[in-house]
Amino acid sequence: MRVKVRPFSLEVEGYEADKEGWIGTLLTLANGRIGVRGDLDFAPSSTAGSYLAGFYEDVPIWRRELVVLPRLNGNYLVGAGSQIQHLVRRLDMREGLLRVEGVLQGGVSYSSESLAHLLYRNLYAQRINVVSGSEMSLVIGVDDPLNPFLGSETYYEHLVRARTDFGRDEVRVSYKLRDGRELWLRIIVKIQEGSEPLPFVTNRSSGFIIKGKEINVTKLALLGAAGESIPDARDWEDLRRSHVEAWRSRWDRIGLEVSGDEYMAGGVTFYAYHLLQLIDDSVEELMISTRGLHGHGYRGHIFWDTDLYLASFLSLLYPEAMRRVLEYRCRTLKQAMEYAARTGFMGARFPWEGVDDGYESTPRLIPTDLTQCKCVEILTGEQEIHVTSDIALALEFYYRVTRDEEFMRKCGLKLLVETARFWASRVTYDETKESYSIRGVIGPDEYHVNVDDSYYTNYTAKLNLELAAHHVERVLGDDRYKELLRDLNVSLDEAENWRRIASRIFLGRRKGKVIEEFSGFFDLSDFPRVNSLVRRLSMEELSQAAKSKVVKQADVVLALVLQNIFGGSNRDMLEANYDYYFRLTTNESSLSLPVYTLAALLLRKPEWEYLFRKSLETDLENLYANSDGGFHVAAAGGIWMVVLHGLLGLRINGDELEQEPLCSDALRVKLRVAWRGKRLEVSNCREK
């Protein structure tokens, strides 16, 4: 099997059943509302399925999860051999179309073109053509889905089929969820060649059988919650035309042009395309899970990466979408304030793993062995509190790009104030250090738990406090904020207290210019040298790692990179920490390599090209062997941080958007970025 990426195009040649979970992620079609995995149309697949944004339901252990919905692209052939003799699948990213061309045993040819409509958000459509030397059957069906539960051994059923209704050329299936909500799926078939559709129903599926030597059919799959309207259009060409125009318009607004190394240029467009697929222009908020609408990884939960790692891409290229991401945090601010109070603090504390209702959904224990009841203890929900400051930093980046005062009045200022209040109550004054400490936390490096004074956590908390103070001081004399300030009961004295705390937060011991990741890190034992760029530790090694100088992912270096993005950092300090920590890092998290790549590029280190290529392999080559669980959204955001802040050299210094690009023949990029209501054309190389 061969996977070939080019600018705005991905081609997969051949078929290997054990790799179809990964390929299904690469070829997923989505429109921000629905996502349909790209597992091969006419082959069974355990990872095939569909998703509806924000459609969660309660589940044991993980509290709530994104519900796996029926597969919308399944078209099964009866009468053809099972052996695939030739297969090519092409994803056209400019037009948002997936084309499949295959030849099966016996000379049966199958072709299809598919789309998740960018305007009719609950519509997935396919044009299917089958040609055979003898009569055969095409089965277009709806199979009732199951959510994976623990490994491959158990499943959880969210959807129960309530009723099935047939029309002459359509079937409508109604489902009930355990919580009483309803979901419907409507399949419409329009046959150009082939027999009249023959309805069928089994215990867990229903649909149509179409017979003939040549079958040419359009399938429309409409998915939605009760009460949603559906488009009346049934003409394939009209649907295709409006969809392609919408995708071309989306690309035109950002003006992306790439050239140079084909793999790098193609990878940049690939990750941009899959991020753009997660944007729904018709809703008020976006709940972007860590694996997108591409799979069931992490149960569809929402982490810090939606905010921090996507802030650059969305704010500079699609600021309306970044606002919608922040609107989700606004809607759940009340729950974040309840969370802080429930855990003994002031202000707002956001959950490490979020879902639609805004409450903490990180499991405390996860079973790993059903026969012996073995469990893994999970402490991130209790201790990885930097998510709160990450959201505040994402908001600040959005505001600096847009100067969206309306959003600040609606929610932004309140979010900054309440998160600052959380940090002001979370710090503890340490007499021996004569500074404020934040104890009992987990930083981005999750090998080390329950640590004190994580540099990343302390630095971002300090910045959160300073930003909240700045904005309160900025609007104190502004009549537009008068009522809001009164409702928040915030004063200049409180803002000054935040500044006082921020100025005295402990920011680690130093060895020269190297910053200690957390208190005591320098005193830990050495860990066997990390010889591979990406290394997954065994359970035995993880136990050793907790007591050793080894790092899971960019941590201190991430904090220093953020300093650069927000106006510049000390180059010598960045270089010293890059050189020290990179050799200690396993890069076991997909969030890590893009950050080290960006640091290397900012330092003009030649290895940036190699690191960038490896970052691109995250999904394109299934680098972490888990792409079957969905698209790595944060890694994609990180890759685009490399493009925007590294190659294009964009950083925000006060009110100025500054640029210090790196021209490279390996990758030339031109874009139109959003800045204060305008579009600015930027590139990393001057026109020849």
C-alpha positions as CSV (number, residue, x, y, z in Angstrom):
1,M,0.0,0.0,0.0
2,R,1.2,3.5,-0.8
3,V,0.2,6.8,0.6
4,K,1.2,9.9,-1.4
5,V,0.6,13.5,-0.3
6,R,0.9,16.4,-2.6
7,P,-0.3,20.0,-2.2
8,F,-4.1,19.8,-1.8
9,S,-4.1,16.1,-2.7
10,L,-3.8,12.8,-0.9
11,E,-3.7,9.5,-2.8
12,V,-3.9,6.0,-1.3
13,E,-3.1,3.1,-3.6
14,G,-3.8,-0.5,-2.5
15,Y,-5.6,-2.0,0.5
16,E,-4.4,-3.6,3.7
17,A,-7.2,-4.5,6.1
18,D,-5.1,-4.0,9.2
19,K,-4.2,-0.4,8.2
20,E,-7.7,0.6,7.3
21,G,-8.3,2.3,10.7
22,W,-5.4,4.7,10.0
23,I,-6.4,5.3,6.3
24,G,-10.0,5.9,7.4
25,T,-8.8,8.8,9.5
26,L,-6.7,10.3,6.6
27,L,-9.7,10.1,4.3
28,T,-12.4,11.4,6.7
29,L,-14.9,13.9,5.3
30,A,-16.4,16.4,7.7
31,N,-18.0,19.8,7.7
32,G,-17.9,20.9,11.3
33,R,-21.3,19.3,12.0
34,I,-20.9,15.7,10.8
35,G,-17.8,13.6,10.3
36,V,-17.8,10.4,8.2
37,R,-14.7,8.3,8.4
38,G,-13.1,7.3,5.1
39,D,-12.8,3.5,5.7
40,L,-13.2,1.8,2.3
41,D,-16.8,2.0,1.1
42,F,-17.3,-1.6,0.1
43,A,-15.3,-3.4,2.8
44,P,-16.2,-4.1,6.4
45,S,-14.3,-2.2,9.0
46,S,-14.4,-2.1,12.8
47,T,-13.4,1.5,12.9
48,A,-15.9,2.8,10.3
49,G,-18.6,5.2,11.7
50,S,-19.9,8.8,11.8
51,Y,-20.0,11.6,14.3
52,L,-22.1,14.5,15.1
53,A,-20.4,17.5,16.7
54,G,-21.3,17.9,20.4
55,F,-23.4,14.8,20.5
56,Y,-22.4,13.2,23.8
57,E,-24.1,10.8,26.2
58,D,-23.3,9.4,29.7
59,V,-21.1,6.4,29.9
60,P,-19.5,4.5,32.8
61,I,-15.8,5.4,33.7
62,W,-15.5,8.3,31.2
63,R,-18.7,10.0,32.4
64,R,-19.7,11.2,28.9
65,E,-18.5,10.4,25.5
66,L,-19.0,11.3,21.8
67,V,-21.6,8.8,20.4
68,V,-20.5,6.7,17.4
69,L,-23.3,7.0,14.8
70,P,-24.2,4.7,11.9
71,R,-21.7,4.4,9.1
72,L,-22.9,6.6,6.2
73,N,-20.5,5.4,3.5
74,G,-21.1,1.7,3.6
75,N,-22.0,0.1,0.2
76,Y,-21.6,-3.6,0.0
77,L,-21.2,-5.8,-3.1
78,V,-22.9,-9.2,-3.3
79,G,-21.7,-11.4,-6.1
80,A,-18.3,-10.0,-6.4
81,G,-15.2,-11.7,-5.1
82,S,-13.6,-10.5,-1.9
83,Q,-10.2,-10.0,-3.3
84,I,-9.3,-6.4,-4.4
85,Q,-7.1,-6.5,-7.5
86,H,-6.7,-2.7,-7.9
87,L,-7.6,0.2,-5.6
88,V,-6.9,3.9,-5.7
89,R,-8.5,6.5,-3.4
90,R,-7.9,10.2,-3.9
91,L,-8.8,13.0,-1.5
92,D,-9.2,16.4,-3.3
93,M,-8.6,18.9,-0.6
94,R,-9.4,22.0,-2.7
95,E,-12.9,20.6,-3.4
96,G,-13.6,18.5,-0.4
97,L,-14.2,15.4,-2.5
98,L,-13.1,11.7,-2.0
99,R,-12.9,9.5,-5.1
100,V,-12.6,5.7,-5.0
101,E,-11.8,3.5,-7.9
102,G,-11.5,-0.2,-7.5
103,V,-11.5,-3.5,-9.4
104,L,-12.5,-6.7,-7.5
105,Q,-12.0,-10.3,-8.3
106,G,-13.9,-11.3,-11.4
107,G,-13.4,-7.9,-13.1
108,V,-16.1,-6.1,-11.1
109,S,-15.3,-2.3,-11.1
110,Y,-16.5,0.0,-8.4
111,S,-16.2,3.8,-8.3
112,S,-17.6,6.5,-6.0
113,E,-17.3,10.2,-5.3
114,S,-18.3,11.4,-1.8
115,L,-18.8,14.7,0.1
116,A,-19.8,16.0,3.5
117,H,-21.7,19.1,2.3
118,L,-20.2,22.3,3.5
119,L,-23.5,24.2,3.3
120,Y,-26.1,21.5,4.1
121,R,-24.4,20.5,7.3
122,N,-26.3,17.3,8.0
123,L,-25.9,15.9,4.5
124,Y,-23.4,13.2,3.3
125,A,-23.7,12.4,-0.4
126,Q,-22.2,9.8,-2.7
127,R,-22.3,9.0,-6.4
128,I,-21.7,5.2,-6.9
129,N,-21.1,3.3,-10.1
130,V,-20.7,-0.5,-10.3
131,V,-20.0,-2.5,-13.5
132,S,-19.9,-6.3,-13.8
133,G,-20.0,-8.9,-16.5
134,S,-22.9,-10.6,-14.7
135,E,-25.8,-9.5,-12.5
136,M,-24.8,-8.6,-8.9
137,S,-26.3,-6.7,-6.0
138,L,-25.3,-3.5,-4.3
139,V,-26.5,-3.3,-0.7
140,I,-26.9,0.2,0.7
141,G,-27.7,-0.2,4.4
142,V,-27.8,1.4,7.8
143,D,-26.1,-0.7,10.5
144,D,-26.8,0.0,14.1
145,P,-23.5,1.2,15.7
146,L,-21.8,0.4,19.0
147,N,-19.3,2.5,20.9
148,P,-16.0,0.7,21.7
149,F,-15.8,0.4,25.5
150,L,-12.7,-1.4,26.8
151,G,-10.2,-2.5,24.2
152,S,-11.7,-4.8,21.6
153,E,-13.5,-6.9,24.1
154,T,-16.6,-4.9,25.0
155,Y,-18.9,-2.3,23.5
156,Y,-21.5,0.2,24.8
157,E,-24.8,0.7,23.1
158,H,-26.0,4.3,23.1
159,L,-28.5,4.1,20.2
160,V,-31.5,1.8,20.2
161,R,-33.5,1.6,17.0
162,A,-37.0,2.9,17.7
163,R,-38.6,2.5,14.2
164,T,-37.8,2.1,10.5
165,D,-40.0,3.6,7.8
166,F,-39.6,3.0,4.1
167,G,-40.7,5.1,1.2
168,R,-40.3,4.2,-2.5
169,D,-36.7,5.3,-2.6
170,E,-35.9,6.2,0.9
171,V,-35.6,4.7,4.4
172,R,-35.8,6.7,7.7
173,V,-34.4,5.2,10.9
174,S,-35.3,6.7,14.2
175,Y,-33.1,6.0,17.2
176,K,-33.6,6.6,21.0
177,L,-30.7,7.4,23.2
178,R,-30.6,6.1,26.8
179,D,-31.2,9.7,28.0
180,G,-34.4,9.9,26.0
181,R,-33.2,12.1,23.1
182,E,-33.9,11.1,19.5
183,L,-31.7,10.9,16.5
184,W,-32.8,10.2,12.9
185,L,-31.1,9.0,9.8
186,R,-32.6,9.2,6.4
187,I,-31.1,7.5,3.3
188,I,-32.4,8.5,-0.1
189,V,-31.4,6.6,-3.2
190,K,-31.8,8.0,-6.7
191,I,-31.1,5.3,-9.3
192,Q,-29.9,6.2,-12.8
193,E,-29.1,2.6,-13.8
194,G,-30.1,-0.6,-12.0
195,S,-33.2,-2.3,-10.6
196,E,-35.8,-0.7,-8.4
197,P,-34.5,-0.6,-4.8
198,L,-35.7,-3.6,-2.8
199,P,-36.1,-2.8,0.9
200,F,-34.6,-5.1,3.6
201,V,-34.6,-5.2,7.4
202,T,-32.6,-7.3,9.8
203,N,-32.1,-7.3,13.6
204,R,-29.5,-4.5,13.4
205,S,-29.7,-3.1,9.9
206,S,-32.0,-1.9,7.1
207,G,-31.7,-0.4,3.7
208,F,-32.0,-1.3,0.0
209,I,-30.7,-3.9,-2.4
210,I,-30.2,-2.8,-6.0
211,K,-29.4,-5.4,-8.7
212,G,-28.0,-5.2,-12.2
213,K,-24.9,-5.6,-14.4
214,E,-24.4,-1.8,-14.3
215,I,-25.6,0.1,-11.3
216,N,-25.4,3.9,-11.1
217,V,-26.9,5.5,-8.0
218,T,-26.8,8.7,-6.0
219,K,-27.1,8.2,-2.2
220,L,-28.0,11.0,0.2
221,A,-27.5,10.3,3.9
222,L,-29.1,12.9,6.2
223,L,-28.3,12.8,9.9
224,G,-29.6,14.9,12.7
225,A,-31.4,15.4,16.0
226,A,-35.1,15.6,16.3
227,G,-36.6,18.8,14.9
228,E,-33.8,19.6,12.4
229,S,-34.7,20.4,8.9
230,I,-33.3,18.7,5.8
231,P,-32.4,20.0,2.4
232,D,-34.9,19.2,-0.4
233,A,-32.3,19.1,-3.2
234,R,-31.7,15.7,-4.6
235,D,-29.7,16.5,-7.8
236,W,-26.1,15.3,-7.4
237,E,-24.6,17.8,-9.8
238,D,-26.3,20.8,-8.0
239,L,-25.2,19.4,-4.6
240,R,-21.7,18.8,-5.8
241,R,-21.4,22.2,-7.4
242,S,-22.5,24.2,-4.4
243,H,-20.2,22.1,-2.1
244,V,-17.1,22.6,-4.3
245,E,-17.8,26.4,-4.6
246,A,-18.0,26.6,-0.8
247,W,-14.7,24.8,-0.3
248,R,-13.0,27.0,-2.9
249,S,-14.3,30.0,-1.2
250,R,-12.9,28.8,2.1
251,W,-9.5,28.3,0.6
252,D,-9.6,31.6,-1.2
253,R,-10.2,33.6,2.0
254,I,-6.8,32.4,3.4
255,G,-5.0,32.5,0.1
256,L,-2.7,29.5,0.9
257,E,0.0,28.9,-1.7
258,V,2.8,26.4,-1.0
259,S,5.8,25.1,-3.0
260,G,9.1,23.4,-2.4
261,D,9.6,19.9,-1.1
262,E,6.4,18.0,-2.2
263,Y,6.0,16.1,1.1
264,M,6.3,19.2,3.2
265,A,4.1,21.3,1.0
266,G,1.5,18.5,0.8
267,G,1.7,18.0,4.5
268,V,1.0,21.6,5.3
269,T,-2.2,21.6,3.1
270,F,-3.2,18.2,4.6
271,Y,-3.2,19.4,8.2
272,A,-4.9,22.7,7.2
273,Y,-7.6,20.9,5.3
274,H,-8.5,18.6,8.2
275,L,-8.6,21.6,10.6
276,L,-10.8,23.6,8.3
277,Q,-13.1,20.5,8.2
278,L,-13.9,21.1,11.9
279,I,-15.4,24.6,11.4
280,D,-19.1,25.0,11.3
281,D,-20.0,28.6,10.3
282,S,-23.7,28.1,11.2
283,V,-23.3,27.6,15.0
284,E,-22.5,29.9,17.9
285,E,-19.9,27.7,19.5
286,L,-17.4,25.0,18.4
287,M,-16.7,22.0,20.6
288,I,-13.6,20.6,18.9
289,S,-12.5,17.3,20.5
290,T,-8.9,16.3,20.6
291,R,-9.4,13.8,17.7
292,G,-11.8,16.0,15.7
293,L,-14.8,14.4,14.0
294,H,-12.5,11.6,12.7
295,G,-12.6,9.0,15.4
296,H,-13.4,7.9,19.0
297,G,-10.0,8.6,20.6
298,Y,-10.1,10.0,24.1
299,R,-13.9,9.5,23.9
300,G,-14.3,12.7,22.0
301,H,-13.2,14.8,25.1
302,I,-12.0,18.4,24.8
303,F,-8.6,19.2,26.1
304,W,-6.3,22.3,26.4
305,D,-5.0,21.8,22.9
306,T,-8.3,22.9,21.3
307,D,-7.6,26.3,22.8
308,L,-3.9,26.8,23.0
309,Y,-2.6,24.8,20.0
310,L,-5.4,26.0,17.6
311,A,-5.2,29.7,18.7
312,S,-2.7,30.7,16.1
313,F,-4.2,28.8,13.1
314,L,-7.8,29.9,13.9
315,S,-7.2,33.4,15.1
316,L,-4.9,34.3,12.1
317,L,-6.8,32.4,9.4
318,Y,-10.4,32.0,10.6
319,P,-11.0,34.3,13.6
320,E,-14.7,33.7,13.6
321,A,-14.0,30.0,14.4
322,M,-11.6,30.9,17.2
323,R,-14.3,33.0,18.7
324,R,-16.7,30.1,18.5
325,V,-14.2,27.9,20.3
326,L,-14.0,30.5,23.1
327,E,-17.8,30.8,23.1
328,Y,-17.9,27.1,24.3
329,R,-15.7,28.1,27.2
330,C,-17.9,31.1,27.9
331,R,-21.0,28.9,28.0
332,T,-19.3,26.6,30.5
333,L,-17.8,29.3,32.7
334,K,-20.5,28.8,35.3
335,Q,-19.5,25.2,35.6
336,A,-15.8,26.1,35.8
337,M,-16.7,28.5,38.7
338,E,-18.6,25.6,40.4
339,Y,-15.6,23.4,39.9
340,A,-13.2,25.9,41.6
341,A,-15.6,26.3,44.5
342,R,-16.1,22.6,44.9
343,T,-12.3,22.0,45.1
344,G,-11.8,24.8,47.6
345,F,-10.7,27.8,45.4
346,M,-12.1,31.0,44.1
347,G,-12.8,32.1,40.5
348,A,-13.0,29.6,37.6
349,R,-11.2,26.3,37.1
350,F,-11.7,24.6,33.8
351,P,-11.8,20.8,33.5
352,W,-8.8,18.9,32.1
353,E,-11.2,16.8,30.0
354,G,-14.3,18.7,28.9
355,V,-17.5,17.7,27.2
356,D,-20.7,19.4,26.2
357,D,-22.0,20.1,29.7
358,G,-18.7,21.7,30.9
359,Y,-18.0,19.3,33.8
360,E,-14.8,17.4,34.5
361,S,-14.9,14.1,32.7
362,T,-11.4,12.8,33.3
363,P,-11.7,9.2,34.7
364,R,-10.0,8.6,38.0
365,L,-9.3,4.9,37.3
366,I,-9.2,3.0,34.0
367,P,-9.5,-0.8,33.9
368,T,-6.7,-2.4,31.9
369,D,-7.5,-6.1,32.5
370,L,-11.1,-7.3,32.6
371,T,-10.2,-10.6,34.1
372,Q,-8.1,-9.5,37.0
373,C,-9.6,-6.0,37.5
374,K,-6.4,-4.2,37.1
375,C,-6.7,-0.4,36.9
376,V,-4.5,2.6,36.0
377,E,-4.7,5.6,38.3
378,I,-5.3,8.9,36.4
379,L,-4.3,12.1,38.3
380,T,-4.5,14.6,35.4
381,G,-8.0,15.6,36.2
382,E,-7.0,16.6,39.7
383,Q,-3.6,18.0,39.0
384,E,-3.1,19.2,35.4
385,I,-4.6,22.6,36.1
386,H,-2.6,24.6,33.5
387,V,-5.6,24.1,31.2
388,T,-7.2,27.1,33.0
389,S,-4.3,29.5,32.0
390,D,-4.0,27.9,28.6
391,I,-7.6,29.0,27.8
392,A,-6.8,32.5,29.1
393,L,-3.7,32.7,26.8
394,A,-5.7,31.5,23.8
395,L,-8.3,34.3,24.5
396,E,-5.6,36.9,24.8
397,F,-4.1,35.8,21.4
398,Y,-7.5,36.0,19.8
399,Y,-8.0,39.5,21.2
400,R,-4.7,40.8,20.1
401,V,-5.4,39.6,16.6
402,T,-9.0,40.9,16.4
403,R,-9.4,43.6,19.0
404,D,-12.9,42.1,19.5
405,E,-14.2,44.4,22.2
406,E,-17.7,43.1,21.8
407,F,-16.5,39.6,22.8
408,M,-14.5,41.0,25.7
409,R,-17.6,42.8,27.0
410,K,-19.7,39.7,26.5
411,C,-17.4,37.2,28.1
412,G,-13.7,37.7,27.6
413,L,-13.1,40.0,30.5
414,K,-15.1,37.9,32.9
415,L,-13.2,34.8,31.9
416,L,-9.9,36.5,32.5
417,V,-11.0,37.9,35.9
418,E,-12.4,34.6,37.1
419,T,-9.3,32.6,36.0
420,A,-7.1,35.1,37.7
421,R,-9.1,34.7,40.9
422,F,-8.5,31.0,40.7
423,W,-4.7,31.4,40.5
424,A,-4.7,34.0,43.2
425,S,-6.4,31.5,45.5
426,R,-4.4,28.5,44.3
427,V,-0.9,29.9,45.1
428,T,0.8,29.4,48.5
429,Y,3.3,31.8,49.9
430,D,6.6,30.1,50.6
431,E,8.6,31.9,53.3
432,T,11.8,30.1,52.5
433,K,11.7,31.2,48.9
434,E,10.1,34.5,49.6
435,S,7.8,33.8,46.6
436,Y,4.5,32.2,45.7
437,S,4.4,28.5,44.9
438,I,1.9,26.3,43.1
439,R,2.1,22.8,44.6
440,G,0.8,19.4,43.7
441,V,0.4,19.7,40.0
442,I,1.2,18.0,36.7
443,G,2.8,20.0,33.9
444,P,2.7,19.1,30.2
445,D,5.4,16.5,31.1
446,E,3.0,13.9,32.5
447,Y,5.7,11.4,33.6
448,H,6.0,13.5,36.8
449,V,2.9,13.9,38.9
450,N,2.2,15.8,42.1
451,V,5.1,18.1,41.6
452,D,5.7,21.6,43.0
453,D,6.4,24.7,41.0
454,S,6.1,23.4,37.5
455,Y,7.7,26.1,35.4
456,Y,5.1,25.9,32.7
457,T,2.2,26.0,35.1
458,N,3.7,28.8,37.1
459,Y,4.7,30.9,34.1
460,T,1.3,30.6,32.4
461,A,-0.5,31.3,35.7
462,K,1.7,34.4,36.1
463,L,0.8,35.5,32.6
464,N,-2.9,34.9,33.3
465,L,-2.8,37.1,36.4
466,E,-0.9,39.9,34.5
467,L,-3.3,39.8,31.5
468,A,-6.4,40.0,33.8
469,A,-4.9,42.9,35.6
470,H,-4.0,44.7,32.4
471,H,-7.5,44.4,31.0
472,V,-9.2,45.5,34.2
473,E,-6.9,48.6,34.3
474,R,-7.5,49.2,30.6
475,V,-11.3,49.4,30.9
476,L,-11.7,51.0,34.3
477,G,-12.6,54.4,32.7
478,D,-14.6,52.9,29.8
479,D,-18.3,53.5,30.2
480,R,-19.0,50.5,28.0
481,Y,-17.6,48.2,30.8
482,K,-19.0,50.1,33.7
483,E,-21.9,47.8,34.4
484,L,-19.8,44.6,33.8
485,L,-17.1,45.8,36.2
486,R,-19.8,46.4,38.8
487,D,-21.3,42.9,38.2
488,L,-17.8,41.3,38.5
489,N,-17.2,43.3,41.7
490,V,-13.6,43.8,40.5
491,S,-11.5,46.8,41.6
492,L,-8.1,48.4,40.9
493,D,-7.0,47.1,44.3
494,E,-7.7,43.5,43.2
495,A,-5.9,44.0,39.9
496,E,-2.9,45.4,41.7
497,N,-2.9,42.3,44.0
498,W,-2.8,40.0,41.0
499,R,0.2,41.9,39.7
500,R,1.8,41.6,43.1
501,I,1.3,37.9,43.2
502,A,2.4,37.5,39.6
503,S,5.7,39.4,40.3
504,R,6.5,37.0,43.1
505,I,5.5,33.6,41.5
506,F,8.5,31.2,41.7
507,L,9.9,30.5,38.3
508,G,12.4,27.7,39.0
509,R,16.0,27.2,39.9
510,R,18.5,27.8,37.2
511,K,21.7,26.1,36.0
512,G,23.2,28.8,34.0
513,K,20.3,29.7,31.6
514,V,18.6,26.3,32.0
515,I,15.3,26.5,33.9
516,E,14.4,23.7,36.2
517,E,11.2,22.0,34.9
518,F,9.8,21.7,38.5
519,S,11.3,21.8,42.0
520,G,13.7,18.9,42.4
521,F,14.0,17.9,38.7
522,F,17.7,18.7,38.6
523,D,18.2,16.3,41.6
524,L,16.6,13.3,39.9
525,S,18.6,10.4,38.7
526,D,19.7,10.0,35.1
527,F,17.5,8.0,32.7
528,P,18.9,5.7,30.0
529,R,19.6,7.9,27.0
530,V,16.7,8.5,24.7
531,N,18.1,7.3,21.4
532,S,15.1,7.5,19.2
533,L,13.2,10.6,18.3
534,V,9.9,9.1,19.4
535,R,9.9,6.5,22.1
536,R,7.0,4.9,24.0
537,L,7.9,3.9,27.5
538,S,6.9,0.5,28.9
539,M,5.0,0.3,32.3
540,E,8.3,-0.6,34.0
541,E,10.1,2.4,32.4
542,L,7.2,4.7,33.4
543,S,7.8,3.8,37.0
544,Q,11.5,4.6,36.6
545,A,10.7,7.8,34.6
546,A,8.8,9.3,37.6
547,K,12.1,9.4,39.5
548,S,14.4,10.3,36.6
549,K,15.4,13.2,34.4
550,V,13.3,12.3,31.4
551,V,10.5,14.3,29.8
552,K,7.4,13.2,27.9
553,Q,6.9,16.3,25.8
554,A,8.0,19.9,25.4
555,D,7.4,21.6,28.7
556,V,9.8,24.4,29.6
557,V,10.5,24.9,25.9
558,L,6.8,25.3,25.2
559,A,6.7,28.1,27.8
560,L,9.6,29.8,26.1
561,V,8.1,29.4,22.7
562,L,4.9,31.1,24.0
563,Q,7.0,33.9,25.3
564,N,8.4,34.4,21.8
565,I,4.9,34.3,20.2
566,F,3.7,37.0,22.7
567,G,6.4,39.4,21.8
568,G,9.8,37.8,22.0
569,S,12.0,35.9,24.4
570,N,15.7,35.6,25.2
571,R,17.3,33.7,22.4
572,D,20.2,32.5,24.6
573,M,17.7,31.1,27.2
574,L,15.6,29.4,24.5
575,E,18.7,27.8,23.0
576,A,20.1,26.6,26.4
577,N,16.8,25.0,27.3
578,Y,16.3,23.5,23.8
579,D,19.7,21.9,24.0
580,Y,19.2,20.6,27.5
581,Y,15.6,19.3,27.4
582,F,15.4,18.0,23.8
583,R,17.9,15.2,24.5
584,L,15.9,14.2,27.6
585,T,12.5,14.1,25.8
586,T,10.8,10.9,24.5
587,N,8.3,12.9,22.4
588,E,5.7,10.3,23.4
589,S,3.0,12.9,22.9
590,S,2.2,14.2,19.5
591,L,2.1,17.7,21.0
592,S,5.9,17.7,21.4
593,L,7.6,17.5,18.1
594,P,5.9,20.6,16.6
595,V,7.1,22.7,19.6
596,Y,10.7,21.5,19.3
597,T,10.5,22.1,15.6
598,L,9.3,25.7,16.1
599,A,12.1,26.2,18.7
600,A,14.7,24.8,16.3
601,L,13.4,27.1,13.5
602,L,13.4,30.2,15.7
603,L,17.0,29.4,16.6
604,R,17.8,28.8,13.0
605,K,19.1,25.3,13.7
606,P,19.4,23.2,10.5
607,E,17.6,20.2,12.1
608,W,14.3,22.0,11.9
609,E,13.6,20.5,8.5
610,Y,14.1,16.9,9.8
611,L,11.9,17.6,12.8
612,F,9.2,19.2,10.7
613,R,9.1,16.2,8.4
614,K,8.8,13.9,11.5
615,S,6.0,16.1,12.8
616,L,4.2,15.7,9.5
617,E,4.4,12.0,9.9
618,T,2.0,12.1,12.9
619,D,-1.0,11.2,10.9
620,L,0.4,10.9,7.4
621,E,2.5,7.9,8.4
622,N,0.8,7.0,11.7
623,L,3.9,7.9,13.6
624,Y,2.3,7.1,17.0
625,A,0.4,4.0,15.8
626,N,-2.9,5.4,17.1
627,S,-4.3,7.4,14.1
628,D,-7.1,4.8,13.9
629,G,-8.6,6.7,16.9
630,G,-8.9,9.9,14.9
631,F,-7.0,13.0,13.6
632,H,-4.4,14.6,15.9
633,V,-5.9,18.0,16.2
634,A,-3.3,19.5,18.5
635,A,-0.4,18.2,16.4
636,A,-2.0,19.8,13.4
637,G,-2.3,23.1,15.3
638,G,1.3,22.8,16.4
639,I,2.4,22.1,12.8
640,W,0.7,25.4,11.8
641,M,2.4,27.2,14.7
642,V,5.6,26.2,13.0
643,V,4.4,27.7,9.7
644,L,3.0,30.9,11.2
645,H,5.5,31.7,13.9
646,G,8.5,29.9,12.5
647,L,8.6,30.1,8.7
648,L,6.5,33.2,8.4
649,G,8.0,34.6,11.6
650,L,4.8,36.2,12.9
651,R,4.7,37.4,16.5
652,I,2.6,40.0,18.3
653,N,4.5,42.7,20.2
654,G,2.0,45.0,21.9
655,D,-0.2,46.5,19.1
656,E,2.2,45.4,16.3
657,L,2.2,42.3,14.2
658,E,5.9,41.7,13.6
659,Q,7.5,39.4,11.0
660,E,10.9,37.8,10.9
661,P,10.5,35.1,8.3
662,L,12.9,32.3,7.3
663,C,13.1,31.8,3.5
664,S,13.7,28.2,2.7
665,D,13.7,26.3,-0.6
666,A,12.3,23.4,1.3
667,L,9.0,25.1,1.9
668,R,7.7,28.4,0.6
669,V,4.4,29.6,2.0
670,K,2.2,32.6,1.1
671,L,-1.0,33.4,3.1
672,R,-3.5,36.1,3.8
673,V,-3.7,36.4,7.5
674,A,-6.5,38.2,9.5
675,W,-5.4,41.3,11.4
676,R,-7.8,43.7,13.0
677,G,-10.5,43.2,10.5
678,K,-8.2,43.2,7.4
679,R,-6.4,40.6,5.4
680,L,-2.6,40.9,5.1
681,E,-0.6,39.0,2.6
682,V,2.5,37.4,4.1
683,S,5.1,35.0,2.8
684,N,8.4,33.6,4.0
685,C,10.2,34.4,0.7
686,R,10.2,37.4,-1.5
687,E,8.9,37.1,-5.0
688,K,11.7,36.4,-7.5
